[in-house]
Amino acid sequence: MNTGLLLLRLLIGGLLFAHGAQKAFGAFGGMGVAGTAPLFETWGLRPGAAMVKLAAAAELTAAALLITGLATPLGAAIAAGTLIVAGSVNATNGLWAVKGGFELPLLYAGTAACLAFTGPGDYSLDRAIGLSDDIGVATGVSAVVLAVVASGVVISRARANLAKAAPTAAAGGAH
């Protein structure tokens, strides 16, 4: 079990690291802050550059916490919350990725949430400093609630931004 948890943490943490590095630095074929900001703006995540930096910082932080197994429930909450927001931009496309849906962000968020319930396992900094002994259902639920509430705030703000822009766009098109 401990080896499986380590491999799972390394997998999701490594992928989150790459996603954050794409946004922050343009690494791994990413567009960097300047290239990603206009896309975030179209999703209502404004101001675009600041929101890209926030998303990148969240992904890089979650990756570091999950890879090392330090403060694992917090890392899981950050990862899940960030991926809930990412999935929300494709929610109207349905679940399946083949149709542009939110399947992949859901998988990442769900996997991170599971780690909030299981803890990092023995091969972790949490175990080394005695933090993983108290992980249980209450800790997992708290992490998931944190992720849902934090992502809900960001998603609500993005939708409000889009709603404000819609009348302006309609008026601009009527001229």
C-alpha positions, 0 to 999 in steps of 0.5 A: 500500500505504501509503495502504491501511495508513493507512486500515486503521489509522484504521478499526480504531483509530477503532472501538476508540476508540469501543468504549473510550469507550463503556465508559469514558465512556458515549460513543457510546451506551455504558453507561459503567463503572457500566452495563457492570460488571454485564454483565462480572460475568455473564461472570465478568470480576470485579470488574466495574468494574475489568475494564471499566476495564481493557478500556476502557484497553486499547481506548483505548491500542490505538486511540491506538497504531494510529491514530498508527502508534506501536509498532504491533505492541504496539498490535496485540497489545493490540487482538487480546488485548482482542478475543479476550476479547470474542469468548470471551463469545459462543463458545458461540453459534458464529461468526456474529454473526446468532446472537450469535456471535464473528464481529465480535471475530474480525474486529477481532482478526484485522485487528489481528494482520495489522497486527502482521505488515505494520507501519503503513506509511510514514504513521506515527510508527513510520516517522518515528522508524525503528521500522517497519524491523524488523517482520517475521514474528518481530515479528508472531508475538510480538505474536500470542503476547502477545495469545493468552497475555494473553487466555488468562489473563483468559479462564481467570480468568473461567471459574474465576469462573463455575465457582465461582459455579455451585454457589452459584447452584445451592444458592441455587435449591434452597432 
